[in-house]
Amino acid sequence: MEKSDLIPKTKGSVLKWQAHIYDFECTLVGLSSSFRQVTLNYVQLNAGMKVLDIGCGTGVLTRLAAEKIGDTGEIIGIDPSPQMISLAQKKSLQLQSTAKFKLEVIENLPFPDRSFDLVLSSLMFHHLPTDLKLKGLQEIYRVLRPDGRFLGADIGKPKYSLWWLVLWPYLIIPNIATNIKGEIPNYLNQAGFEKTETLGYWFSLINFWSAKKPAFAPKN
Ligand SMILES: C[S@@+](CC[C@H](N)C(=O)[O-])C[C@H]1O[C@@H](n2cnc3c(N)ncnc32)[C@H](O)[C@@H]1O
Protein backbone atom coordinates (compact mmCIF):
# COMPACT_ATOMS: atom_id res chain seq x y z
CA MET A 1 0.00 0.00 0.00
CA GLU A 2 1.28 3.46 -0.92
CA LYS A 3 1.72 5.96 1.92
CA SER A 4 -0.61 8.37 0.06
CA ASP A 5 -3.43 5.73 0.26
CA LEU A 6 -3.49 6.27 4.03
CA ILE A 7 -4.07 10.01 3.70
CA PRO A 8 -7.82 10.63 3.79
CA LYS A 9 -9.23 12.62 0.89
CA THR A 10 -11.42 15.62 1.58
CA LYS A 11 -12.82 18.71 -0.09
CA GLY A 12 -11.90 20.63 3.08
CA SER A 13 -8.82 22.84 2.96
CA VAL A 14 -6.08 20.90 4.67
CA LEU A 15 -3.14 22.71 6.29
CA LYS A 16 0.07 20.94 5.32
CA TRP A 17 3.29 22.97 5.06
CA GLN A 18 1.78 25.50 7.49
CA ALA A 19 1.91 22.95 10.33
CA HIS A 20 5.37 23.99 11.54
CA ILE A 21 4.50 27.66 11.81
CA TYR A 22 0.87 27.19 12.83
CA ASP A 23 1.20 27.72 16.61
CA PHE A 24 3.38 30.79 16.03
CA GLU A 25 0.80 32.21 13.59
CA CYS A 26 -1.97 31.60 16.13
CA THR A 27 -0.04 33.51 18.79
CA LEU A 28 0.50 36.41 16.35
CA VAL A 29 -3.24 36.78 15.76
CA GLY A 30 -4.25 36.51 19.41
CA LEU A 31 -5.17 32.82 19.46
CA SER A 32 -2.62 31.59 21.98
CA SER A 33 -3.12 29.39 25.03
CA SER A 34 -5.56 31.77 26.73
CA PHE A 35 -7.93 31.32 23.77
CA ARG A 36 -7.75 27.52 24.26
CA GLN A 37 -8.36 27.90 28.00
CA VAL A 38 -11.37 30.14 27.40
CA THR A 39 -12.71 27.62 24.84
CA LEU A 40 -12.66 24.85 27.42
CA ASN A 41 -14.26 27.09 30.05
CA TYR A 42 -17.45 26.81 27.99
CA VAL A 43 -17.81 23.10 28.66
CA GLN A 44 -17.69 20.78 31.62
CA LEU A 45 -14.77 18.36 31.40
CA ASN A 46 -14.85 15.61 34.00
CA ALA A 47 -12.45 12.80 34.77
CA GLY A 48 -13.16 9.71 32.70
CA MET A 49 -14.90 11.46 29.80
CA LYS A 50 -14.52 10.28 26.21
CA VAL A 51 -13.78 13.22 23.94
CA LEU A 52 -13.15 13.76 20.23
CA ASP A 53 -11.41 16.88 18.84
CA ILE A 54 -12.07 17.35 15.11
CA GLY A 55 -9.59 19.24 12.94
CA CYS A 56 -7.17 19.20 15.87
CA GLY A 57 -4.19 20.70 14.01
CA THR A 58 -1.11 20.59 16.26
CA GLY A 59 -3.29 19.36 19.14
CA VAL A 60 -2.97 22.26 21.58
CA LEU A 61 -6.66 22.14 22.60
CA THR A 62 -6.64 18.33 22.59
CA ARG A 63 -3.77 18.17 25.09
CA LEU A 64 -5.33 20.81 27.33
CA ALA A 65 -8.59 18.84 27.41
CA ALA A 66 -6.58 15.62 28.07
CA GLU A 67 -5.18 17.19 31.27
CA LYS A 68 -8.71 17.93 32.46
CA ILE A 69 -10.18 14.46 31.86
CA GLY A 70 -7.17 12.73 33.42
CA ASP A 71 -5.83 9.23 32.93
CA THR A 72 -9.25 7.60 33.21
CA GLY A 73 -10.53 9.65 30.27
CA GLU A 74 -9.83 9.19 26.59
CA ILE A 75 -9.33 11.89 23.99
CA ILE A 76 -8.51 11.59 20.35
CA GLY A 77 -7.72 14.40 17.92
CA ILE A 78 -8.27 13.87 14.20
CA ASP A 79 -7.08 15.83 11.17
CA PRO A 80 -6.46 14.91 7.50
CA SER A 81 -3.05 16.60 7.50
CA PRO A 82 -0.14 14.17 8.01
CA GLN A 83 2.06 17.13 8.96
CA MET A 84 -0.36 18.31 11.66
CA ILE A 85 -0.90 14.81 13.06
CA SER A 86 2.79 13.96 13.19
CA LEU A 87 3.55 17.25 14.96
CA ALA A 88 0.66 16.68 17.40
CA GLN A 89 1.96 13.17 18.18
CA LYS A 90 5.52 14.41 18.63
CA LYS A 91 4.44 17.18 21.03
CA SER A 92 2.26 14.78 23.01
CA LEU A 93 5.18 12.43 23.45
CA GLN A 94 7.44 15.28 24.59
CA LEU A 95 4.83 16.58 27.04
CA GLN A 96 3.75 13.09 28.17
CA SER A 97 0.16 13.82 27.23
CA THR A 98 -2.41 11.02 27.08
CA ALA A 99 -4.03 12.61 23.99
CA LYS A 100 -4.04 10.38 20.91
CA PHE A 101 -4.08 11.55 17.29
CA LYS A 102 -5.24 10.01 14.04
CA LEU A 103 -5.43 10.92 10.34
CA GLU A 104 -9.17 11.12 9.65
CA VAL A 105 -11.84 13.45 8.25
CA ILE A 106 -15.01 14.87 9.79
CA GLU A 107 -17.22 13.66 6.93
CA ASN A 108 -16.45 10.00 7.60
CA LEU A 109 -15.72 9.45 11.28
CA PRO A 110 -14.33 5.95 11.91
CA PHE A 111 -16.06 5.58 15.28
CA PRO A 112 -19.15 3.65 16.36
CA ASP A 113 -22.48 5.38 17.00
CA ARG A 114 -22.82 6.92 20.48
CA SER A 115 -19.17 6.56 21.42
CA PHE A 116 -18.26 10.05 22.76
CA ASP A 117 -19.48 12.22 25.65
CA LEU A 118 -18.18 15.41 24.05
CA VAL A 119 -17.03 16.54 20.61
CA LEU A 120 -14.81 19.62 20.28
CA SER A 121 -13.88 21.50 17.16
CA SER A 122 -11.87 24.69 17.03
CA LEU A 123 -11.24 26.92 13.99
CA MET A 124 -12.10 24.08 11.61
CA PHE A 125 -15.56 24.65 10.11
CA HIS A 126 -14.42 27.59 7.96
CA HIS A 127 -12.15 25.06 6.18
CA LEU A 128 -15.17 23.13 4.86
CA PRO A 129 -17.63 23.65 1.98
CA THR A 130 -21.29 23.75 3.01
CA ASP A 131 -22.08 20.13 2.14
CA LEU A 132 -19.23 18.92 4.36
CA LYS A 133 -20.30 21.21 7.20
CA LEU A 134 -23.71 19.52 7.13
CA LYS A 135 -22.34 16.00 6.66
CA GLY A 136 -19.74 16.61 9.37
CA LEU A 137 -22.35 17.76 11.89
CA GLN A 138 -24.47 14.68 11.12
CA GLU A 139 -21.41 12.55 11.81
CA ILE A 140 -20.77 14.35 15.10
CA TYR A 141 -24.40 13.75 16.07
CA ARG A 142 -24.03 10.06 15.21
CA VAL A 143 -20.90 9.47 17.31
CA LEU A 144 -22.18 11.42 20.35
CA ARG A 145 -24.03 9.53 23.06
CA PRO A 146 -27.56 10.76 23.83
CA ASP A 147 -27.25 13.89 26.00
CA GLY A 148 -23.68 14.32 24.70
CA ARG A 149 -22.47 17.79 23.82
CA PHE A 150 -20.79 19.55 20.91
CA LEU A 151 -18.62 22.60 21.58
CA GLY A 152 -17.39 24.52 18.55
CA ALA A 153 -15.24 27.63 18.28
CA ASP A 154 -14.78 29.35 14.92
CA ILE A 155 -15.27 32.49 12.91
CA GLY A 156 -18.99 33.18 12.98
CA LYS A 157 -21.50 36.01 12.75
CA PRO A 158 -19.68 38.96 14.39
CA LYS A 159 -21.06 40.36 17.61
CA TYR A 160 -20.72 43.96 16.36
CA SER A 161 -21.74 45.04 12.86
CA LEU A 162 -18.61 47.24 12.55
CA TRP A 163 -16.76 43.99 11.77
CA TRP A 164 -18.49 43.95 8.35
CA LEU A 165 -16.16 46.78 7.26
CA VAL A 166 -13.39 44.15 7.35
CA LEU A 167 -15.37 41.02 6.61
CA TRP A 168 -17.37 41.84 3.48
CA PRO A 169 -14.67 40.65 0.98
CA TYR A 170 -14.81 37.21 2.61
CA LEU A 171 -18.42 36.83 1.50
CA ILE A 172 -17.10 35.65 -1.87
CA ILE A 173 -15.25 32.72 -0.24
CA PRO A 174 -18.04 30.15 0.23
CA ASN A 175 -16.35 28.19 3.07
CA ILE A 176 -16.02 31.38 5.12
CA ALA A 177 -19.22 33.09 3.94
CA THR A 178 -21.58 30.55 5.52
CA ASN A 179 -19.73 30.92 8.84
CA ILE A 180 -19.83 34.71 8.96
CA LYS A 181 -23.47 34.80 7.83
CA GLY A 182 -24.23 32.84 11.01
CA GLU A 183 -25.26 29.53 9.43
CA ILE A 184 -23.48 27.10 11.79
CA PRO A 185 -26.25 27.15 14.47
CA ASN A 186 -28.80 26.47 11.68
CA TYR A 187 -26.74 23.52 10.44
CA LEU A 188 -26.52 22.17 14.00
CA ASN A 189 -30.31 22.26 14.26
CA GLN A 190 -30.66 20.59 10.86
CA ALA A 191 -28.37 17.79 12.04
CA GLY A 192 -30.77 17.09 14.93
CA PHE A 193 -29.09 18.93 17.80
CA GLU A 194 -31.09 20.79 20.46
CA LYS A 195 -30.28 23.66 22.84
CA THR A 196 -28.07 25.20 20.17
CA GLU A 197 -26.57 28.38 21.60
CA THR A 198 -23.84 30.91 20.91
CA LEU A 199 -22.29 31.07 24.36
CA GLY A 200 -19.78 33.84 23.76
CA TYR A 201 -17.18 35.47 21.54
CA TRP A 202 -13.42 35.93 21.23
CA PHE A 203 -12.54 39.37 19.89
CA SER A 204 -16.26 39.57 19.04
CA LEU A 205 -15.67 37.47 15.88
CA ILE A 206 -14.88 33.91 16.95
CA ASN A 207 -18.13 32.37 18.16
CA PHE A 208 -18.38 29.66 20.80
CA TRP A 209 -21.31 27.35 19.96
CA SER A 210 -22.78 24.68 22.16
CA ALA A 211 -25.38 22.09 21.17
CA LYS A 212 -26.72 18.92 22.71
CA LYS A 213 -27.82 15.57 21.29
CA PRO A 214 -31.30 14.92 22.76
CA ALA A 215 -31.29 12.56 25.75
CA PHE A 216 -33.87 10.33 24.07
CA ALA A 217 -32.44 10.41 20.55
CA PRO A 218 -33.59 7.33 18.65
CA LYS A 219 -30.82 4.94 17.55
CA ASN A 220 -29.24 5.97 14.25
C1 LIG B 1 -7.20 26.35 11.38
S1 LIG B 1 -6.82 24.68 11.73
C2 LIG B 1 -7.42 24.51 13.39
C3 LIG B 1 -6.50 23.66 14.22
C4 LIG B 1 -6.86 23.57 15.70
N1 LIG B 1 -8.13 22.94 15.91
C5 LIG B 1 -6.86 24.92 16.35
O1 LIG B 1 -7.82 25.27 17.04
O2 LIG B 1 -5.84 25.63 16.22
C6 LIG B 1 -8.06 23.78 10.81
C7 LIG B 1 -7.71 22.31 10.66
O3 LIG B 1 -8.82 21.64 10.02
C8 LIG B 1 -8.25 20.62 9.24
N2 LIG B 1 -9.24 20.10 8.27
C9 LIG B 1 -9.41 20.44 6.97
N3 LIG B 1 -10.36 19.66 6.40
C10 LIG B 1 -10.79 18.80 7.36
C11 LIG B 1 -11.73 17.71 7.37
N4 LIG B 1 -12.43 17.36 6.28
N5 LIG B 1 -11.90 17.02 8.53
C12 LIG B 1 -11.20 17.35 9.65
N6 LIG B 1 -10.30 18.36 9.68
C13 LIG B 1 -10.09 19.08 8.56
C14 LIG B 1 -7.01 21.27 8.61
O4 LIG B 1 -6.08 20.34 8.12
C15 LIG B 1 -6.49 22.08 9.78
O5 LIG B 1 -5.50 21.41 10.52
The ligand as a Tripos MOL2 file, in Angstrom:
@<TRIPOS>MOLECULE
LIG
   27    29     1     0     0
SMALL
NO_CHARGES

@<TRIPOS>ATOM
      1 C1         -7.1970   26.3500   11.3780 C.3       1 LIG1
      2 S1         -6.8240   24.6840   11.7280 S.3       1 LIG1
      3 C2         -7.4180   24.5060   13.3890 C.3       1 LIG1
      4 C3         -6.4960   23.6560   14.2240 C.3       1 LIG1
      5 C4         -6.8600   23.5730   15.7040 C.3       1 LIG1
      6 N1         -8.1320   22.9430   15.9130 N.3       1 LIG1
      7 C5         -6.8590   24.9190   16.3530 C.2       1 LIG1
      8 O1         -7.8230   25.2660   17.0440 O.co2     1 LIG1
      9 O2         -5.8450   25.6290   16.2150 O.co2     1 LIG1
     10 C6         -8.0640   23.7780   10.8110 C.3       1 LIG1
     11 C7         -7.7140   22.3140   10.6560 C.3       1 LIG1
     12 O3         -8.8210   21.6420   10.0210 O.3       1 LIG1
     13 C8         -8.2540   20.6160    9.2380 C.3       1 LIG1
     14 N2         -9.2400   20.0960    8.2690 N.ar      1 LIG1
     15 C9         -9.4120   20.4430    6.9690 C.ar      1 LIG1
     16 N3        -10.3640   19.6590    6.3980 N.ar      1 LIG1
     17 C10       -10.7870   18.8040    7.3620 C.ar      1 LIG1
     18 C11       -11.7290   17.7130    7.3720 C.ar      1 LIG1
     19 N4        -12.4290   17.3640    6.2770 N.pl3     1 LIG1
     20 N5        -11.9020   17.0190    8.5280 N.ar      1 LIG1
     21 C12       -11.2030   17.3540    9.6450 C.ar      1 LIG1
     22 N6        -10.2950   18.3630    9.6820 N.ar      1 LIG1
     23 C13       -10.0920   19.0760    8.5640 C.ar      1 LIG1
     24 C14        -7.0140   21.2680    8.6120 C.3       1 LIG1
     25 O4         -6.0780   20.3370    8.1190 O.3       1 LIG1
     26 C15        -6.4910   22.0830    9.7850 C.3       1 LIG1
     27 O5         -5.4990   21.4080   10.5190 O.3       1 LIG1
@<TRIPOS>BOND
     1     1     2 1
     2     2     3 1
     3     2    10 1
     4     3     4 1
     5     4     5 1
     6     5     6 1
     7     5     7 1
     8     7     8 2
     9     7     9 1
    10    10    11 1
    11    11    12 1
    12    11    26 1
    13    12    13 1
    14    13    14 1
    15    13    24 1
    16    14    15 ar
    17    14    23 ar
    18    15    16 ar
    19    16    17 ar
    20    17    18 ar
    21    17    23 ar
    22    18    19 1
    23    18    20 ar
    24    20    21 ar
    25    21    22 ar
    26    22    23 ar
    27    24    25 1
    28    24    26 1
    29    26    27 1
@<TRIPOS>SUBSTRUCTURE
     1 LIG1         1 GROUP 0 **** ****
